[in-house]
Amino acid sequence: MSLNIRIALDAMGGDDAPDIVVSGASMARKRHPNLELIFIGDDQKIKPLIKKYKNLSDAKIIHTDDMVAPDARPAQALRHGKKTSMWLAVNEVASDNADAIISAGNTGALMAISKLQLRMINGVTRPAIAGFLPTMRGLCCMLDLGANIEVDERNLVQFGIMGASFCSAITGMNNPSVGILNVGEEDQKGFDYLRRAGISLSDETLNLNYVGFIEGSDIVAGDTDVIVTDGFTGNVALKTAEGTAKFFMHHLRQAFRSSYLSRIGFLLSRAAFMKMRKTVDPRYYNGAILLGLNGICVKSHGGADSVGFSNAIEVACDLVEHKFIPKVNDSISAAEKVIQSKAE
């Protein structure tokens, strides 16, 4: 990084906070010495942890002993959460004291608090949660992963534009392909709003590499870089992929332990096994962005360890460096013109 990037960390959000937040921040700082880190949370718990890491000696702490409960409803967090670590962390970005906020806390509360404080990008109707999945060719970006159960044509078009910008910022890809998840690849398949969204995304003025509809079996093939869908379908697909990876690794380990010869086989193939394990390890894909907000907000998995949380910080750094918000603003404006012209 050439310039300092200021990161606000909800130190109390997540299953193992603040321990994994502090250790994950130290890992990220090793890769990015120019990071300016702001921990928001209980300083009596955070300070002893920071002292363990020399590269965090200059980190700032904003004290609060209040936090958003894992089971808190979004409305409850909005009404009674103004002194919580999550609220104050988001406020650092809203007040321009930080470039991005990262939290492993309550997803619904984070979405509600961020939407209220950071506001939506002009023209964006709904935010979306976007993240990466491993494929046979590398990575693919999928959105929405759970923010919106029901969507319409405009939402999907905006998701496609924001997803393409997000994918470019993280992977460096110049012109990522964009597809809509559907029950078939044929143009006549699926709901009417899916077909209308496909027509809009294919408009040349958007300058998107739209490839049409894709099926569920195409997700891991890696032929499509950005996969657009509603939050219900996206969340089910994500959790199914994570569960399948755990299922596969569990039975593979059991197979290697099943006999003496199997153990020898494991020793001989250990390097290849570890490489494959890292490929499907969700920690290295941790860090979903809340797209559509007028600020960078990254959601870490609540059960992430320090490796996973450090990866979420990496995602935030990439988005800040690539000036993600201004680019999305310009793209959304172009999309609105296309949608309005077709409506007329």
C-alpha positions as CSV (number, residue, x, y, z in Angstrom):
1,M,0.0,0.0,0.0
2,S,1.3,3.4,-0.9
3,L,-1.0,5.4,1.4
4,N,-2.1,4.8,4.9
5,I,-5.5,3.1,5.2
6,R,-7.5,3.6,8.3
7,I,-9.5,0.6,9.5
8,A,-12.1,0.7,12.3
9,L,-12.5,-2.7,14.0
10,D,-15.5,-3.8,16.0
11,A,-13.4,-5.5,18.5
12,M,-16.3,-7.1,20.4
13,G,-18.1,-8.7,17.5
14,G,-17.8,-12.4,16.8
15,D,-17.6,-15.7,18.7
16,D,-14.1,-15.3,19.9
17,A,-13.7,-11.5,20.1
18,P,-11.7,-9.6,21.0
19,D,-8.9,-12.2,20.8
20,I,-9.2,-13.1,17.1
21,V,-9.8,-9.4,16.2
22,V,-6.5,-8.3,17.7
23,S,-4.4,-11.3,16.5
24,G,-6.0,-11.0,13.0
25,A,-5.1,-7.3,12.9
26,S,-1.5,-8.2,13.8
27,M,-1.4,-10.6,10.9
28,A,-2.7,-8.0,8.5
29,R,-0.3,-5.4,9.8
30,K,2.6,-7.6,8.9
31,R,1.5,-7.6,5.3
32,H,0.5,-3.9,5.4
33,P,2.7,-1.9,7.7
34,N,0.9,1.3,6.7
35,L,-2.4,0.2,8.2
36,E,-3.8,2.6,10.9
37,L,-5.9,0.5,13.2
38,I,-8.7,1.6,15.5
39,F,-10.1,-0.9,17.9
40,I,-13.5,-0.1,19.3
41,G,-14.5,-2.1,22.5
42,D,-13.7,-2.8,26.1
43,D,-10.2,-1.4,26.6
44,Q,-9.6,-3.6,29.7
45,K,-9.9,-6.6,27.4
46,I,-8.2,-5.1,24.4
47,K,-5.1,-3.5,25.9
48,P,-3.6,-6.7,27.3
49,L,-4.1,-8.4,24.0
50,I,-2.4,-5.6,22.0
51,K,0.6,-5.7,24.3
52,K,1.4,-9.2,23.0
53,Y,2.0,-7.7,19.5
54,K,4.8,-5.2,18.9
55,N,3.4,-4.1,15.6
56,L,0.2,-2.9,17.3
57,S,1.8,-0.6,19.8
58,D,0.5,2.5,17.9
59,A,-3.1,1.2,17.5
60,K,-5.9,3.4,18.8
61,I,-8.6,2.2,21.2
62,I,-12.0,3.8,21.6
63,H,-13.5,2.4,24.7
64,T,-17.1,1.1,25.2
65,D,-18.3,-1.7,27.4
66,D,-21.5,-2.2,25.3
67,M,-21.9,-4.5,22.4
68,V,-24.6,-5.8,20.0
69,A,-25.8,-9.2,21.2
70,P,-25.6,-12.0,18.6
71,D,-29.4,-12.5,18.8
72,A,-30.3,-8.8,18.8
73,R,-32.9,-7.8,16.2
74,P,-31.9,-5.0,13.8
75,A,-34.6,-2.7,15.1
76,Q,-33.4,-3.3,18.7
77,A,-29.8,-2.5,17.7
78,L,-30.9,0.8,16.0
79,R,-32.9,1.9,19.0
80,H,-30.6,0.9,21.9
81,G,-27.2,0.4,20.2
82,K,-25.7,3.8,19.9
83,K,-23.0,3.1,22.5
84,T,-22.1,-0.4,21.2
85,S,-18.8,-1.2,19.6
86,M,-20.5,-1.9,16.3
87,W,-22.3,1.5,16.2
88,L,-19.2,3.4,17.1
89,A,-17.0,1.5,14.6
90,V,-19.4,2.3,11.8
91,N,-19.5,5.9,13.0
92,E,-15.8,6.2,12.5
93,V,-16.3,5.7,8.7
94,A,-19.4,7.9,8.7
95,S,-17.4,10.7,10.4
96,D,-14.5,10.2,7.9
97,N,-12.1,9.1,10.7
98,A,-11.7,5.7,9.0
99,D,-11.7,4.4,5.5
100,A,-13.5,1.1,6.3
101,I,-15.1,-0.8,9.1
102,I,-14.9,-4.6,9.8
103,S,-17.1,-6.5,12.1
104,A,-17.7,-10.2,12.8
105,G,-20.9,-9.3,14.8
106,N,-24.6,-9.7,14.2
107,T,-25.2,-9.4,10.4
108,G,-28.7,-8.0,10.5
109,A,-27.6,-5.3,13.0
110,L,-24.5,-4.4,11.0
111,M,-26.6,-4.0,7.9
112,A,-29.2,-1.8,9.7
113,I,-26.6,0.3,11.5
114,S,-24.4,0.8,8.4
115,K,-27.4,1.6,6.2
116,L,-28.5,4.3,8.7
117,Q,-25.1,5.9,9.2
118,L,-23.4,5.5,5.9
119,R,-26.5,5.9,3.7
120,M,-27.0,4.2,0.4
121,I,-25.1,5.1,-2.8
122,N,-27.3,7.4,-4.9
123,G,-29.6,5.4,-7.0
124,V,-29.1,2.0,-5.2
125,T,-32.4,0.7,-4.0
126,R,-31.1,-2.2,-1.8
127,P,-27.8,-3.2,-0.3
128,A,-26.3,-6.7,-1.1
129,I,-23.9,-9.0,0.6
130,A,-21.1,-10.1,-1.7
131,G,-18.4,-12.7,-1.2
132,F,-16.1,-15.2,-2.9
133,L,-16.3,-18.9,-3.5
134,P,-13.5,-21.2,-4.7
135,T,-14.1,-22.8,-8.2
136,M,-12.2,-25.1,-10.5
137,R,-10.6,-22.1,-12.2
138,G,-10.0,-19.8,-9.2
139,L,-12.6,-17.6,-7.5
140,C,-16.1,-16.4,-8.3
141,C,-18.0,-13.6,-6.6
142,M,-21.6,-14.2,-5.6
143,L,-24.3,-11.8,-4.4
144,D,-26.7,-11.4,-2.7
145,L,-25.7,-13.8,0.1
146,G,-28.5,-13.0,2.5
147,A,-29.5,-9.3,2.7
148,N,-32.6,-9.5,0.4
149,I,-35.0,-12.4,0.4
150,E,-37.0,-10.9,-2.5
151,V,-35.6,-8.8,-5.3
152,D,-36.7,-7.2,-8.6
153,E,-35.1,-6.4,-12.0
154,R,-33.5,-3.1,-10.8
155,N,-32.0,-4.9,-7.7
156,L,-30.4,-7.6,-9.9
157,V,-29.0,-5.1,-12.4
158,Q,-27.4,-3.1,-9.6
159,F,-26.1,-6.2,-8.0
160,G,-24.4,-7.2,-11.3
161,I,-22.8,-3.8,-11.6
162,M,-21.6,-3.6,-8.0
163,G,-20.5,-7.3,-8.1
164,A,-18.4,-6.7,-11.2
165,S,-16.7,-3.6,-9.6
166,F,-16.1,-5.6,-6.4
167,C,-14.6,-8.6,-8.3
168,S,-12.3,-6.3,-10.3
169,A,-11.1,-4.5,-7.1
170,I,-10.3,-7.8,-5.3
171,T,-8.9,-9.9,-8.1
172,G,-7.6,-7.3,-10.5
173,M,-9.7,-8.7,-13.3
174,N,-10.4,-6.1,-16.0
175,N,-13.7,-7.4,-17.4
176,P,-15.2,-10.1,-15.2
177,S,-18.1,-12.1,-16.7
178,V,-21.5,-11.7,-15.1
179,G,-24.3,-14.2,-15.0
180,I,-27.7,-14.6,-13.4
181,L,-28.4,-17.8,-11.4
182,N,-31.5,-19.4,-12.8
183,V,-33.2,-22.9,-13.2
184,G,-31.8,-23.1,-16.8
185,E,-29.6,-21.4,-19.3
186,E,-32.3,-20.8,-21.9
187,D,-33.6,-17.3,-22.3
188,Q,-37.2,-18.2,-21.6
189,K,-36.4,-19.9,-18.3
190,G,-37.2,-18.4,-14.9
191,F,-39.4,-15.6,-13.5
192,D,-40.2,-12.5,-15.6
193,Y,-38.0,-10.2,-13.5
194,L,-35.0,-12.5,-14.1
195,R,-35.5,-12.2,-17.9
196,R,-35.9,-8.5,-17.7
197,A,-32.8,-8.1,-15.6
198,G,-30.9,-10.2,-18.2
199,I,-32.0,-7.9,-21.0
200,S,-30.9,-4.8,-19.0
201,L,-27.5,-6.3,-18.1
202,S,-26.8,-7.1,-21.7
203,D,-27.2,-3.5,-22.8
204,E,-23.9,-2.3,-24.4
205,T,-24.0,1.1,-22.7
206,L,-23.3,-0.7,-19.3
207,N,-20.1,-2.1,-20.7
208,L,-20.6,-5.3,-18.8
209,N,-19.4,-8.8,-19.8
210,Y,-22.8,-10.3,-19.4
211,V,-22.9,-14.0,-20.3
212,G,-26.6,-14.8,-19.6
213,F,-28.2,-17.3,-17.2
214,I,-26.3,-20.0,-15.4
215,E,-27.4,-23.1,-13.4
216,G,-26.4,-24.2,-9.9
217,S,-23.9,-26.7,-11.3
218,D,-22.1,-23.9,-13.1
219,I,-21.1,-22.1,-9.8
220,V,-18.0,-24.2,-9.1
221,A,-17.1,-24.7,-12.7
222,G,-15.5,-21.2,-12.7
223,D,-16.7,-20.1,-16.1
224,T,-18.6,-17.1,-14.6
225,D,-16.8,-14.6,-12.4
226,V,-19.8,-12.8,-10.9
227,I,-23.0,-14.7,-10.1
228,V,-26.1,-12.6,-9.4
229,T,-29.1,-13.9,-7.4
230,D,-31.5,-13.1,-4.6
231,G,-30.4,-13.3,-0.9
232,F,-32.4,-16.4,-0.2
233,T,-30.9,-18.5,-3.0
234,G,-27.5,-17.0,-2.5
235,N,-27.4,-17.8,1.2
236,V,-28.6,-21.4,0.7
237,A,-25.9,-21.9,-2.0
238,L,-23.2,-20.4,0.2
239,K,-24.1,-22.6,3.2
240,T,-24.4,-25.6,1.0
241,A,-21.0,-25.0,-0.5
242,E,-19.4,-24.6,3.0
243,G,-21.1,-27.7,4.3
244,T,-20.1,-29.7,1.3
245,A,-16.4,-28.7,1.8
246,K,-16.6,-29.8,5.5
247,F,-18.3,-33.0,4.5
248,F,-15.6,-33.8,1.9
249,M,-12.7,-33.0,4.2
250,H,-14.2,-35.0,7.0
251,H,-14.5,-38.2,5.0
252,L,-11.2,-37.7,3.3
253,R,-9.5,-37.5,6.7
254,Q,-11.4,-40.6,7.8
255,A,-10.3,-42.5,4.7
256,F,-6.6,-41.6,5.4
257,R,-6.9,-42.9,8.9
258,S,-8.7,-46.2,8.0
259,S,-5.6,-48.4,7.6
260,Y,-1.9,-48.5,7.9
261,L,-1.5,-48.3,4.1
262,S,-3.8,-45.3,4.0
263,R,-1.6,-43.5,6.5
264,I,1.4,-44.1,4.4
265,G,-0.6,-42.8,1.4
266,F,-1.3,-39.7,3.3
267,L,2.3,-39.1,4.1
268,L,3.3,-39.5,0.5
269,S,0.5,-37.1,-0.7
270,R,0.7,-34.7,2.2
271,A,1.8,-31.7,0.2
272,A,-1.0,-32.1,-2.3
273,F,-3.5,-32.7,0.5
274,M,-2.6,-29.5,2.3
275,K,-2.8,-27.5,-1.0
276,M,-6.3,-28.8,-1.6
277,R,-7.3,-28.2,2.0
278,K,-6.2,-24.6,1.7
279,T,-8.2,-24.2,-1.5
280,V,-11.5,-25.2,0.1
281,D,-10.7,-23.6,3.5
282,P,-13.4,-20.9,4.0
283,R,-11.0,-18.8,6.2
284,Y,-9.2,-17.7,3.1
285,Y,-12.4,-16.4,1.5
286,N,-13.6,-14.6,4.7
287,G,-14.8,-11.0,4.3
288,A,-18.1,-10.3,2.6
289,I,-18.7,-6.7,1.6
290,L,-22.0,-4.9,2.2
291,L,-22.4,-3.5,-1.3
292,G,-24.6,-0.4,-2.0
293,L,-23.5,1.6,1.0
294,N,-21.8,4.9,0.7
295,G,-18.8,3.6,2.6
296,I,-16.8,0.4,2.9
297,C,-18.2,-2.1,5.4
298,V,-16.9,-5.7,5.5
299,K,-18.6,-8.5,7.4
300,S,-16.4,-11.2,8.8
301,H,-17.9,-14.6,9.6
302,G,-18.9,-14.7,13.3
303,G,-16.9,-17.9,13.8
304,A,-13.8,-16.8,12.0
305,D,-10.4,-17.3,13.5
306,S,-7.5,-14.9,13.3
307,V,-6.5,-16.0,9.8
308,G,-10.1,-15.5,8.6
309,F,-10.3,-12.1,10.2
310,S,-7.0,-10.9,8.8
311,N,-8.4,-11.9,5.3
312,A,-11.4,-9.7,6.0
313,I,-9.0,-6.8,6.6
314,E,-7.3,-7.6,3.3
315,V,-10.6,-7.3,1.5
316,A,-11.2,-3.8,3.0
317,C,-7.7,-2.7,2.1
318,D,-8.2,-3.7,-1.5
319,L,-11.5,-1.9,-1.8
320,V,-10.0,1.3,-0.4
321,E,-6.9,1.2,-2.6
322,H,-9.0,0.7,-5.8
323,K,-11.3,3.6,-4.9
324,F,-14.3,1.3,-5.0
325,I,-17.1,3.6,-4.0
326,P,-16.5,6.4,-6.6
327,K,-16.3,3.7,-9.4
328,V,-19.6,2.1,-8.3
329,N,-21.3,5.5,-8.1
330,D,-20.5,6.2,-11.8
331,S,-21.6,2.7,-12.9
332,I,-24.9,2.9,-11.0
333,S,-25.8,6.2,-12.6
334,A,-25.3,4.6,-16.1
335,A,-27.4,1.7,-15.1
336,E,-30.3,3.8,-14.0
337,K,-30.4,5.5,-17.4
338,V,-30.6,2.1,-19.1
339,I,-33.4,0.9,-16.9
340,Q,-35.4,4.1,-17.2
341,S,-35.1,4.1,-21.0
342,K,-36.4,0.6,-21.2
343,A,-39.3,1.4,-18.9
344,E,-40.3,4.3,-21.2
